[in-house]
């Protein structure tokens, strides 16, 4: 299973707010914060940017963990569970 962790990073003196999406193997992409989107939408855009970089295709689901980071995973009709 491929999983992506998406973390918000606040602004510094030299960089604006941004989202960093990482996956196993050290793969990483940084995306500027888009103020027209909410947090979950920004996280999904960062995940999509990483998928594009790695040429990963599929359907993503995104959710927030207890630490406030977002996690994105690929889903299919065979692995989707409704509870």
PDB file with one MODEL, atoms N, CA, C and O in Angstrom:
MODEL        1
ATOM      1  N   UNK A   1       0.842  -1.170   0.000  1.00  0.00           N
ATOM      2  CA  UNK A   1       0.000   0.000   0.000  1.00  0.00           C
ATOM      3  C   UNK A   1       0.889   1.235   0.000  1.00  0.00           C
ATOM      4  O   UNK A   1       1.893   1.294   0.709  1.00  0.00           O
ATOM      5  N   UNK A   2       0.508   2.209  -0.798  1.00  0.00           N
ATOM      6  CA  UNK A   2       1.220   3.477  -0.822  1.00  0.00           C
ATOM      7  C   UNK A   2       0.481   4.465   0.059  1.00  0.00           C
ATOM      8  O   UNK A   2      -0.735   4.620  -0.054  1.00  0.00           O
ATOM      9  N   UNK A   3       1.213   5.130   0.932  1.00  0.00           N
ATOM     10  CA  UNK A   3       0.625   6.137   1.811  1.00  0.00           C
ATOM     11  C   UNK A   3       1.451   7.416   1.708  1.00  0.00           C
ATOM     12  O   UNK A   3       2.666   7.377   1.516  1.00  0.00           O
ATOM     13  N   UNK A   4       0.771   8.537   1.839  1.00  0.00           N
ATOM     14  CA  UNK A   4       1.412   9.851   1.750  1.00  0.00           C
ATOM     15  C   UNK A   4       1.079  10.627   3.019  1.00  0.00           C
ATOM     16  O   UNK A   4      -0.082  10.697   3.424  1.00  0.00           O
ATOM     17  N   UNK A   5       2.094  11.204   3.641  1.00  0.00           N
ATOM     18  CA  UNK A   5       1.892  12.067   4.797  1.00  0.00           C
ATOM     19  C   UNK A   5       2.026  13.506   4.330  1.00  0.00           C
ATOM     20  O   UNK A   5       2.989  13.859   3.649  1.00  0.00           O
ATOM     21  N   UNK A   6       1.051  14.342   4.702  1.00  0.00           N
ATOM     22  CA  UNK A   6       1.046  15.735   4.296  1.00  0.00           C
ATOM     23  C   UNK A   6       1.066  16.609   5.544  1.00  0.00           C
ATOM     24  O   UNK A   6       0.211  16.484   6.420  1.00  0.00           O
ATOM     25  N   UNK A   7       2.048  17.487   5.610  1.00  0.00           N
ATOM     26  CA  UNK A   7       2.257  18.308   6.799  1.00  0.00           C
ATOM     27  C   UNK A   7       2.223  19.787   6.424  1.00  0.00           C
ATOM     28  O   UNK A   7       2.818  20.195   5.426  1.00  0.00           O
ATOM     29  N   UNK A   8       1.525  20.585   7.226  1.00  0.00           N
ATOM     30  CA  UNK A   8       1.504  22.036   7.054  1.00  0.00           C
ATOM     31  C   UNK A   8       2.732  22.629   7.721  1.00  0.00           C
ATOM     32  O   UNK A   8       3.091  22.244   8.834  1.00  0.00           O
ATOM     33  N   UNK A   9       3.377  23.574   7.034  1.00  0.00           N
ATOM     34  CA  UNK A   9       4.519  24.297   7.591  1.00  0.00           C
ATOM     35  C   UNK A   9       4.204  25.782   7.496  1.00  0.00           C
ATOM     36  O   UNK A   9       3.941  26.306   6.414  1.00  0.00           O
ATOM     37  N   UNK A  10       4.233  26.447   8.633  1.00  0.00           N
ATOM     38  CA  UNK A  10       3.917  27.871   8.687  1.00  0.00           C
ATOM     39  C   UNK A  10       4.990  28.738   8.054  1.00  0.00           C
ATOM     40  O   UNK A  10       6.077  28.260   7.728  1.00  0.00           O
ATOM     41  N   UNK A  11       4.679  30.013   7.882  1.00  0.00           N
ATOM     42  CA  UNK A  11       5.618  30.924   7.233  1.00  0.00           C
ATOM     43  C   UNK A  11       6.842  31.218   8.093  1.00  0.00           C
ATOM     44  O   UNK A  11       6.799  31.155   9.322  1.00  0.00           O
ATOM     45  N   UNK A  12       7.921  31.538   7.409  1.00  0.00           N
ATOM     46  CA  UNK A  12       9.153  31.986   8.066  1.00  0.00           C
ATOM     47  C   UNK A  12       9.469  33.389   7.548  1.00  0.00           C
ATOM     48  O   UNK A  12       8.660  33.987   6.840  1.00  0.00           O
ATOM     49  N   UNK A  13      10.618  33.900   7.894  1.00  0.00           N
ATOM     50  CA  UNK A  13      11.020  35.221   7.384  1.00  0.00           C
ATOM     51  C   UNK A  13      11.308  35.197   5.887  1.00  0.00           C
ATOM     52  O   UNK A  13      11.271  36.239   5.232  1.00  0.00           O
ATOM     53  N   UNK A  14      11.593  34.020   5.345  1.00  0.00           N
ATOM     54  CA  UNK A  14      11.975  33.934   3.936  1.00  0.00           C
ATOM     55  C   UNK A  14      11.023  33.106   3.079  1.00  0.00           C
ATOM     56  O   UNK A  14      11.089  33.184   1.852  1.00  0.00           O
ATOM     57  N   UNK A  15      10.136  32.314   3.691  1.00  0.00           N
ATOM     58  CA  UNK A  15       9.228  31.455   2.929  1.00  0.00           C
ATOM     59  C   UNK A  15       7.806  31.616   3.443  1.00  0.00           C
ATOM     60  O   UNK A  15       7.578  31.846   4.630  1.00  0.00           O
ATOM     61  N   UNK A  16       6.862  31.493   2.531  1.00  0.00           N
ATOM     62  CA  UNK A  16       5.464  31.553   2.911  1.00  0.00           C
ATOM     63  C   UNK A  16       4.976  30.214   3.447  1.00  0.00           C
ATOM     64  O   UNK A  16       5.733  29.244   3.496  1.00  0.00           O
ATOM     65  N   UNK A  17       3.705  30.166   3.850  1.00  0.00           N
ATOM     66  CA  UNK A  17       3.098  28.921   4.317  1.00  0.00           C
ATOM     67  C   UNK A  17       3.121  27.902   3.190  1.00  0.00           C
ATOM     68  O   UNK A  17       2.993  28.254   2.017  1.00  0.00           O
ATOM     69  N   UNK A  18       3.288  26.629   3.558  1.00  0.00           N
ATOM     70  CA  UNK A  18       3.397  25.592   2.541  1.00  0.00           C
ATOM     71  C   UNK A  18       2.991  24.247   3.105  1.00  0.00           C
ATOM     72  O   UNK A  18       2.859  24.074   4.317  1.00  0.00           O
ATOM     73  N   UNK A  19       2.794  23.295   2.203  1.00  0.00           N
ATOM     74  CA  UNK A  19       2.450  21.922   2.540  1.00  0.00           C
ATOM     75  C   UNK A  19       3.542  21.024   1.995  1.00  0.00           C
ATOM     76  O   UNK A  19       3.989  21.203   0.862  1.00  0.00           O
ATOM     77  N   UNK A  20       3.977  20.053   2.798  1.00  0.00           N
ATOM     78  CA  UNK A  20       5.001  19.102   2.369  1.00  0.00           C
ATOM     79  C   UNK A  20       4.385  17.716   2.373  1.00  0.00           C
ATOM     80  O   UNK A  20       3.911  17.238   3.404  1.00  0.00           O
ATOM     81  N   UNK A  21       4.395  17.080   1.223  1.00  0.00           N
ATOM     82  CA  UNK A  21       3.886  15.713   1.081  1.00  0.00           C
ATOM     83  C   UNK A  21       5.080  14.770   0.943  1.00  0.00           C
ATOM     84  O   UNK A  21       5.971  15.000   0.125  1.00  0.00           O
ATOM     85  N   UNK A  22       5.089  13.704   1.752  1.00  0.00           N
ATOM     86  CA  UNK A  22       6.186  12.745   1.717  1.00  0.00           C
ATOM     87  C   UNK A  22       5.644  11.329   1.599  1.00  0.00           C
ATOM     88  O   UNK A  22       4.534  11.024   2.033  1.00  0.00           O
ATOM     89  N   UNK A  23       6.462  10.481   1.000  1.00  0.00           N
ATOM     90  CA  UNK A  23       6.139   9.060   0.872  1.00  0.00           C
ATOM     91  C   UNK A  23       7.406   8.271   1.166  1.00  0.00           C
ATOM     92  O   UNK A  23       8.503   8.827   1.212  1.00  0.00           O
ATOM     93  N   UNK A  24       7.241   6.968   1.365  1.00  0.00           N
ATOM     94  CA  UNK A  24       8.401   6.137   1.672  1.00  0.00           C
ATOM     95  C   UNK A  24       9.451   6.259   0.573  1.00  0.00           C
ATOM     96  O   UNK A  24       9.135   6.568  -0.577  1.00  0.00           O
ATOM     97  N   UNK A  25      10.667   6.019   0.936  1.00  0.00           N
ATOM     98  CA  UNK A  25      11.760   6.131  -0.016  1.00  0.00           C
ATOM     99  C   UNK A  25      12.334   7.537  -0.094  1.00  0.00           C
ATOM    100  O   UNK A  25      13.197   7.814  -0.927  1.00  0.00           O
ATOM    101  N   UNK A  26      11.849   8.438   0.784  1.00  0.00           N
ATOM    102  CA  UNK A  26      12.367   9.790   0.799  1.00  0.00           C
ATOM    103  C   UNK A  26      11.779  10.713  -0.255  1.00  0.00           C
ATOM    104  O   UNK A  26      12.280  11.820  -0.454  1.00  0.00           O
ATOM    105  N   UNK A  27      10.731  10.278  -0.928  1.00  0.00           N
ATOM    106  CA  UNK A  27      10.090  11.117  -1.941  1.00  0.00           C
ATOM    107  C   UNK A  27       9.345  12.252  -1.260  1.00  0.00           C
ATOM    108  O   UNK A  27       8.654  12.050  -0.262  1.00  0.00           O
ATOM    109  N   UNK A  28       9.496  13.469  -1.823  1.00  0.00           N
ATOM    110  CA  UNK A  28       8.922  14.642  -1.169  1.00  0.00           C
ATOM    111  C   UNK A  28       8.613  15.707  -2.209  1.00  0.00           C
ATOM    112  O   UNK A  28       9.301  15.836  -3.222  1.00  0.00           O
ATOM    113  N   UNK A  29       7.556  16.468  -1.930  1.00  0.00           N
ATOM    114  CA  UNK A  29       7.234  17.636  -2.749  1.00  0.00           C
ATOM    115  C   UNK A  29       6.681  18.712  -1.819  1.00  0.00           C
ATOM    116  O   UNK A  29       5.993  18.410  -0.844  1.00  0.00           O
ATOM    117  N   UNK A  30       6.988  19.966  -2.130  1.00  0.00           N
ATOM    118  CA  UNK A  30       6.497  21.105  -1.355  1.00  0.00           C
ATOM    119  C   UNK A  30       5.597  21.941  -2.245  1.00  0.00           C
ATOM    120  O   UNK A  30       5.941  22.247  -3.387  1.00  0.00           O
ATOM    121  N   UNK A  31       4.428  22.313  -1.705  1.00  0.00           N
ATOM    122  CA  UNK A  31       3.430  23.083  -2.443  1.00  0.00           C
ATOM    123  C   UNK A  31       3.063  24.310  -1.617  1.00  0.00           C
ATOM    124  O   UNK A  31       2.841  24.204  -0.411  1.00  0.00           O
ATOM    125  N   UNK A  32       2.999  25.461  -2.254  1.00  0.00           N
ATOM    126  CA  UNK A  32       2.598  26.687  -1.558  1.00  0.00           C
ATOM    127  C   UNK A  32       1.157  26.585  -1.089  1.00  0.00           C
ATOM    128  O   UNK A  32       0.329  25.951  -1.742  1.00  0.00           O
ATOM    129  N   UNK A  33       0.861  27.207   0.038  1.00  0.00           N
ATOM    130  CA  UNK A  33      -0.491  27.252   0.583  1.00  0.00           C
ATOM    131  C   UNK A  33      -1.377  28.059  -0.363  1.00  0.00           C
ATOM    132  O   UNK A  33      -1.026  29.172  -0.754  1.00  0.00           O
ATOM    133  N   UNK A  34      -2.516  27.499  -0.725  1.00  0.00           N
ATOM    134  CA  UNK A  34      -3.483  28.178  -1.584  1.00  0.00           C
ATOM    135  C   UNK A  34      -4.617  28.681  -0.699  1.00  0.00           C
ATOM    136  O   UNK A  34      -5.421  27.884  -0.215  1.00  0.00           O
ATOM    137  N   UNK A  35      -4.693  29.981  -0.483  1.00  0.00           N
ATOM    138  CA  UNK A  35      -5.669  30.550   0.442  1.00  0.00           C
ATOM    139  C   UNK A  35      -7.104  30.477  -0.071  1.00  0.00           C
ATOM    140  O   UNK A  35      -8.039  30.773   0.672  1.00  0.00           O
ATOM    141  N   UNK A  36      -7.287  30.091  -1.320  1.00  0.00           N
ATOM    142  CA  UNK A  36      -8.639  29.905  -1.859  1.00  0.00           C
ATOM    143  C   UNK A  36      -9.202  28.542  -1.448  1.00  0.00           C
ATOM    144  O   UNK A  36     -10.392  28.285  -1.633  1.00  0.00           O
ATOM    145  N   UNK A  37      -8.362  27.671  -0.896  1.00  0.00           N
ATOM    146  CA  UNK A  37      -8.768  26.320  -0.501  1.00  0.00           C
ATOM    147  C   UNK A  37      -8.751  26.178   1.015  1.00  0.00           C
ATOM    148  O   UNK A  37      -8.079  26.941   1.708  1.00  0.00           O
ATOM    149  N   UNK A  38      -9.500  25.188   1.532  1.00  0.00           N
ATOM    150  CA  UNK A  38      -9.421  24.893   2.959  1.00  0.00           C
ATOM    151  C   UNK A  38      -8.241  23.951   3.210  1.00  0.00           C
ATOM    152  O   UNK A  38      -7.560  23.540   2.271  1.00  0.00           O
ATOM    153  N   UNK A  39      -8.008  23.616   4.459  1.00  0.00           N
ATOM    154  CA  UNK A  39      -6.839  22.802   4.811  1.00  0.00           C
ATOM    155  C   UNK A  39      -6.854  21.435   4.142  1.00  0.00           C
ATOM    156  O   UNK A  39      -5.840  20.995   3.600  1.00  0.00           O
ATOM    157  N   UNK A  40      -8.000  20.761   4.176  1.00  0.00           N
ATOM    158  CA  UNK A  40      -8.070  19.431   3.567  1.00  0.00           C
ATOM    159  C   UNK A  40      -7.837  19.490   2.059  1.00  0.00           C
ATOM    160  O   UNK A  40      -7.179  18.616   1.495  1.00  0.00           O
ATOM    161  N   UNK A  41      -8.372  20.510   1.414  1.00  0.00           N
ATOM    162  CA  UNK A  41      -8.160  20.664  -0.025  1.00  0.00           C
ATOM    163  C   UNK A  41      -6.696  20.963  -0.335  1.00  0.00           C
ATOM    164  O   UNK A  41      -6.156  20.452  -1.316  1.00  0.00           O
ATOM    165  N   UNK A  42      -6.050  21.785   0.491  1.00  0.00           N
ATOM    166  CA  UNK A  42      -4.619  22.047   0.311  1.00  0.00           C
ATOM    167  C   UNK A  42      -3.805  20.769   0.482  1.00  0.00           C
ATOM    168  O   UNK A  42      -2.873  20.519  -0.282  1.00  0.00           O
ATOM    169  N   UNK A  43      -4.151  19.966   1.476  1.00  0.00           N
ATOM    170  CA  UNK A  43      -3.452  18.698   1.702  1.00  0.00           C
ATOM    171  C   UNK A  43      -3.612  17.783   0.490  1.00  0.00           C
ATOM    172  O   UNK A  43      -2.652  17.142   0.059  1.00  0.00           O
ATOM    173  N   UNK A  44      -4.823  17.723  -0.057  1.00  0.00           N
ATOM    174  CA  UNK A  44      -5.058  16.875  -1.225  1.00  0.00           C
ATOM    175  C   UNK A  44      -4.259  17.369  -2.433  1.00  0.00           C
ATOM    176  O   UNK A  44      -3.736  16.559  -3.199  1.00  0.00           O
ATOM    177  N   UNK A  45      -4.160  18.675  -2.608  1.00  0.00           N
ATOM    178  CA  UNK A  45      -3.367  19.214  -3.717  1.00  0.00           C
ATOM    179  C   UNK A  45      -1.896  18.839  -3.577  1.00  0.00           C
ATOM    180  O   UNK A  45      -1.236  18.535  -4.570  1.00  0.00           O
ATOM    181  N   UNK A  46      -1.379  18.858  -2.349  1.00  0.00           N
ATOM    182  CA  UNK A  46       0.014  18.450  -2.119  1.00  0.00           C
ATOM    183  C   UNK A  46       0.185  16.968  -2.433  1.00  0.00           C
ATOM    184  O   UNK A  46       1.175  16.575  -3.051  1.00  0.00           O
ATOM    185  N   UNK A  47      -0.773  16.143  -2.013  1.00  0.00           N
ATOM    186  CA  UNK A  47      -0.706  14.705  -2.306  1.00  0.00           C
ATOM    187  C   UNK A  47      -0.760  14.464  -3.810  1.00  0.00           C
ATOM    188  O   UNK A  47      -0.019  13.634  -4.337  1.00  0.00           O
ATOM    189  N   UNK A  48      -1.627  15.180  -4.492  1.00  0.00           N
ATOM    190  CA  UNK A  48      -1.740  15.028  -5.942  1.00  0.00           C
ATOM    191  C   UNK A  48      -0.450  15.447  -6.643  1.00  0.00           C
ATOM    192  O   UNK A  48      -0.055  14.826  -7.631  1.00  0.00           O
ATOM    193  N   UNK A  49       0.210  16.491  -6.144  1.00  0.00           N
ATOM    194  CA  UNK A  49       1.476  16.936  -6.728  1.00  0.00           C
ATOM    195  C   UNK A  49       2.553  15.859  -6.585  1.00  0.00           C
ATOM    196  O   UNK A  49       3.340  15.635  -7.505  1.00  0.00           O
ATOM    197  N   UNK A  50       2.584  15.193  -5.423  1.00  0.00           N
ATOM    198  CA  UNK A  50       3.550  14.116  -5.230  1.00  0.00           C
ATOM    199  C   UNK A  50       3.233  12.943  -6.156  1.00  0.00           C
ATOM    200  O   UNK A  50       4.140  12.347  -6.739  1.00  0.00           O
ATOM    201  N   UNK A  51       1.958  12.613  -6.292  1.00  0.00           N
ATOM    202  CA  UNK A  51       1.566  11.522  -7.186  1.00  0.00           C
ATOM    203  C   UNK A  51       1.964  11.830  -8.624  1.00  0.00           C
ATOM    204  O   UNK A  51       2.430  10.951  -9.348  1.00  0.00           O
ATOM    205  N   UNK A  52       1.781  13.071  -9.028  1.00  0.00           N
ATOM    206  CA  UNK A  52       2.163  13.460 -10.390  1.00  0.00           C
ATOM    207  C   UNK A  52       3.667  13.316 -10.584  1.00  0.00           C
ATOM    208  O   UNK A  52       4.122  12.816 -11.612  1.00  0.00           O
ATOM    209  N   UNK A  53       4.432  13.754  -9.596  1.00  0.00           N
ATOM    210  CA  UNK A  53       5.888  13.660  -9.663  1.00  0.00           C
ATOM    211  C   UNK A  53       6.342  12.198  -9.788  1.00  0.00           C
ATOM    212  O   UNK A  53       7.284  11.896 -10.520  1.00  0.00           O
ATOM    213  N   UNK A  54       5.666  11.302  -9.072  1.00  0.00           N
ATOM    214  CA  UNK A  54       6.054   9.887  -9.056  1.00  0.00           C
ATOM    215  C   UNK A  54       5.299   9.046 -10.081  1.00  0.00           C
ATOM    216  O   UNK A  54       5.514   7.838 -10.180  1.00  0.00           O
ATOM    217  N   UNK A  55       4.417   9.686 -10.839  1.00  0.00           N
ATOM    218  CA  UNK A  55       3.586   9.008 -11.834  1.00  0.00           C
ATOM    219  C   UNK A  55       2.731   7.910 -11.205  1.00  0.00           C
ATOM    220  O   UNK A  55       2.577   6.829 -11.774  1.00  0.00           O
ATOM    221  N   UNK A  56       2.178   8.195 -10.031  1.00  0.00           N
ATOM    222  CA  UNK A  56       1.243   7.298  -9.363  1.00  0.00           C
ATOM    223  C   UNK A  56      -0.160   7.686  -9.793  1.00  0.00           C
ATOM    224  O   UNK A  56      -0.493   8.871  -9.829  1.00  0.00           O
ATOM    225  N   UNK A  57      -0.974   6.714 -10.114  1.00  0.00           N
ATOM    226  CA  UNK A  57      -2.333   6.980 -10.546  1.00  0.00           C
ATOM    227  C   UNK A  57      -3.310   6.173  -9.706  1.00  0.00           C
ATOM    228  O   UNK A  57      -2.997   5.066  -9.267  1.00  0.00           O
ATOM    229  N   UNK A  58      -4.499   6.732  -9.483  1.00  0.00           N
ATOM    230  CA  UNK A  58      -5.517   6.042  -8.716  1.00  0.00           C
ATOM    231  C   UNK A  58      -6.416   7.028  -8.006  1.00  0.00           C
ATOM    232  O   UNK A  58      -6.365   8.231  -8.262  1.00  0.00           O
ATOM    233  N   UNK A  59      -7.231   6.518  -7.122  1.00  0.00           N
ATOM    234  CA  UNK A  59      -8.160   7.324  -6.344  1.00  0.00           C
ATOM    235  C   UNK A  59      -7.599   7.496  -4.943  1.00  0.00           C
ATOM    236  O   UNK A  59      -7.269   6.517  -4.274  1.00  0.00           O
ATOM    237  N   UNK A  60      -7.491   8.737  -4.502  1.00  0.00           N
ATOM    238  CA  UNK A  60      -6.950   9.032  -3.178  1.00  0.00           C
ATOM    239  C   UNK A  60      -8.061   9.366  -2.192  1.00  0.00           C
ATOM    240  O   UNK A  60      -9.070   9.974  -2.548  1.00  0.00           O
ATOM    241  N   UNK A  61      -7.854   8.958  -0.954  1.00  0.00           N
ATOM    242  CA  UNK A  61      -8.698   9.389   0.168  1.00  0.00           C
ATOM    243  C   UNK A  61      -7.762  10.078   1.152  1.00  0.00           C
ATOM    244  O   UNK A  61      -6.636   9.629   1.365  1.00  0.00           O
ATOM    245  N   UNK A  62      -8.229  11.164   1.748  1.00  0.00           N
ATOM    246  CA  UNK A  62      -7.384  11.922   2.672  1.00  0.00           C
ATOM    247  C   UNK A  62      -8.121  12.109   3.995  1.00  0.00           C
ATOM    248  O   UNK A  62      -9.339  12.285   4.028  1.00  0.00           O
ATOM    249  N   UNK A  63      -7.356  12.065   5.082  1.00  0.00           N
ATOM    250  CA  UNK A  63      -7.912  12.289   6.413  1.00  0.00           C
ATOM    251  C   UNK A  63      -6.830  12.827   7.322  1.00  0.00           C
ATOM    252  O   UNK A  63      -5.645  12.789   6.989  1.00  0.00           O
ATOM    253  N   UNK A  64      -7.244  13.330   8.475  1.00  0.00           N
ATOM    254  CA  UNK A  64      -6.305  13.938   9.408  1.00  0.00           C
ATOM    255  C   UNK A  64      -6.032  12.998  10.567  1.00  0.00           C
ATOM    256  O   UNK A  64      -6.950  12.361  11.083  1.00  0.00           O
ATOM    257  N   UNK A  65      -4.760  12.906  10.983  1.00  0.00           N
ATOM    258  CA  UNK A  65      -4.407  12.059  12.115  1.00  0.00           C
ATOM    259  C   UNK A  65      -4.422  12.865  13.414  1.00  0.00           C
ATOM    260  O   UNK A  65      -4.703  14.063  13.405  1.00  0.00           O
ATOM    261  N   UNK A  66      -4.121  12.205  14.519  1.00  0.00           N
ATOM    262  CA  UNK A  66      -4.182  12.831  15.844  1.00  0.00           C
ATOM    263  C   UNK A  66      -3.159  13.956  16.019  1.00  0.00           C
ATOM    264  O   UNK A  66      -3.350  14.837  16.858  1.00  0.00           O
ATOM    265  N   UNK A  67      -2.078  13.936  15.240  1.00  0.00           N
ATOM    266  CA  UNK A  67      -1.046  14.971  15.339  1.00  0.00           C
ATOM    267  C   UNK A  67      -1.365  16.193  14.476  1.00  0.00           C
ATOM    268  O   UNK A  67      -0.629  17.179  14.496  1.00  0.00           O
ATOM    269  N   UNK A  68      -2.456  16.127  13.723  1.00  0.00           N
ATOM    270  CA  UNK A  68      -2.825  17.246  12.867  1.00  0.00           C
ATOM    271  C   UNK A  68      -2.292  17.154  11.457  1.00  0.00           C
ATOM    272  O   UNK A  68      -2.594  18.007  10.622  1.00  0.00           O
ATOM    273  N   UNK A  69      -1.501  16.127  11.175  1.00  0.00           N
ATOM    274  CA  UNK A  69      -1.028  15.909   9.816  1.00  0.00           C
ATOM    275  C   UNK A  69      -2.118  15.200   9.025  1.00  0.00           C
ATOM    276  O   UNK A  69      -2.993  14.550   9.596  1.00  0.00           O
ATOM    277  N   UNK A  70      -2.055  15.331   7.734  1.00  0.00           N
ATOM    278  CA  UNK A  70      -2.993  14.618   6.870  1.00  0.00           C
ATOM    279  C   UNK A  70      -2.320  13.380   6.310  1.00  0.00           C
ATOM    280  O   UNK A  70      -1.108  13.358   6.099  1.00  0.00           O
ATOM    281  N   UNK A  71      -3.110  12.362   6.074  1.00  0.00           N
ATOM    282  CA  UNK A  71      -2.642  11.120   5.463  1.00  0.00           C
ATOM    283  C   UNK A  71      -3.488  10.874   4.230  1.00  0.00           C
ATOM    284  O   UNK A  71      -4.706  11.052   4.266  1.00  0.00           O
ATOM    285  N   UNK A  72      -2.864  10.472   3.149  1.00  0.00           N
ATOM    286  CA  UNK A  72      -3.587  10.126   1.929  1.00  0.00           C
ATOM    287  C   UNK A  72      -3.209   8.700   1.552  1.00  0.00           C
ATOM    288  O   UNK A  72      -2.042   8.315   1.628  1.00  0.00           O
ATOM    289  N   UNK A  73      -4.199   7.926   1.150  1.00  0.00           N
ATOM    290  CA  UNK A  73      -3.977   6.549   0.706  1.00  0.00           C
ATOM    291  C   UNK A  73      -4.789   6.306  -0.554  1.00  0.00           C
ATOM    292  O   UNK A  73      -5.792   6.976  -0.802  1.00  0.00           O
ATOM    293  N   UNK A  74      -4.349   5.355  -1.335  1.00  0.00           N
ATOM    294  CA  UNK A  74      -5.093   4.955  -2.522  1.00  0.00           C
ATOM    295  C   UNK A  74      -6.193   3.985  -2.112  1.00  0.00           C
ATOM    296  O   UNK A  74      -5.985   3.120  -1.261  1.00  0.00           O
ATOM    297  N   UNK A  75      -7.347   4.133  -2.714  1.00  0.00           N
ATOM    298  CA  UNK A  75      -8.471   3.251  -2.421  1.00  0.00           C
ATOM    299  C   UNK A  75      -9.022   2.666  -3.718  1.00  0.00           C
ATOM    300  O   UNK A  75      -8.906   3.257  -4.792  1.00  0.00           O
ATOM    301  N   UNK A  76      -9.616   1.500  -3.583  1.00  0.00           N
ATOM    302  CA  UNK A  76     -10.334   0.871  -4.688  1.00  0.00           C
ATOM    303  C   UNK A  76     -11.658   0.386  -4.130  1.00  0.00           C
ATOM    304  O   UNK A  76     -11.872   0.397  -2.918  1.00  0.00           O
ATOM    305  N   UNK A  77     -12.533  -0.033  -5.001  1.00  0.00           N
ATOM    306  CA  UNK A  77     -13.816  -0.527  -4.521  1.00  0.00           C
ATOM    307  C   UNK A  77     -13.651  -1.780  -3.665  1.00  0.00           C
ATOM    308  O   UNK A  77     -14.534  -2.106  -2.872  1.00  0.00           O
ATOM    309  N   UNK A  78     -12.538  -2.479  -3.814  1.00  0.00           N
ATOM    310  CA  UNK A  78     -12.312  -3.686  -3.059  1.00  0.00           C
ATOM    311  C   UNK A  78     -11.740  -3.426  -1.674  1.00  0.00           C
ATOM    312  O   UNK A  78     -11.796  -4.298  -0.808  1.00  0.00           O
ATOM    313  N   UNK A  79     -11.190  -2.233  -1.455  1.00  0.00           N
ATOM    314  CA  UNK A  79     -10.606  -1.922  -0.154  1.00  0.00           C
ATOM    315  C   UNK A  79     -11.367  -0.823   0.559  1.00  0.00           C
ATOM    316  O   UNK A  79     -10.924  -0.358   1.609  1.00  0.00           O
ATOM    317  N   UNK A  80     -12.487  -0.398   0.026  1.00  0.00           N
ATOM    318  CA  UNK A  80     -13.280   0.632   0.656  1.00  0.00           C
ATOM    319  C   UNK A  80     -14.289  -0.003   1.603  1.00  0.00           C
ATOM    320  O   UNK A  80     -15.106  -0.831   1.200  1.00  0.00           O
ATOM    321  N   UNK A  81     -14.219   0.397   2.865  1.00  0.00           N
ATOM    322  CA  UNK A  81     -15.129  -0.141   3.874  1.00  0.00           C
ATOM    323  C   UNK A  81     -15.956   0.988   4.445  1.00  0.00           C
ATOM    324  O   UNK A  81     -15.434   2.060   4.751  1.00  0.00           O
ATOM    325  N   UNK A  82     -17.222   0.749   4.586  1.00  0.00           N
ATOM    326  CA  UNK A  82     -18.115   1.736   5.174  1.00  0.00           C
ATOM    327  C   UNK A  82     -18.558   1.229   6.539  1.00  0.00           C
ATOM    328  O   UNK A  82     -19.064   0.113   6.654  1.00  0.00           O
ATOM    329  N   UNK A  83     -18.372   2.028   7.553  1.00  0.00           N
ATOM    330  CA  UNK A  83     -18.748   1.617   8.910  1.00  0.00           C
ATOM    331  C   UNK A  83     -19.698   2.626   9.520  1.00  0.00           C
ATOM    332  O   UNK A  83     -20.129   2.456  10.661  1.00  0.00           O
TER     333      UNK A  83
ENDMDL
END
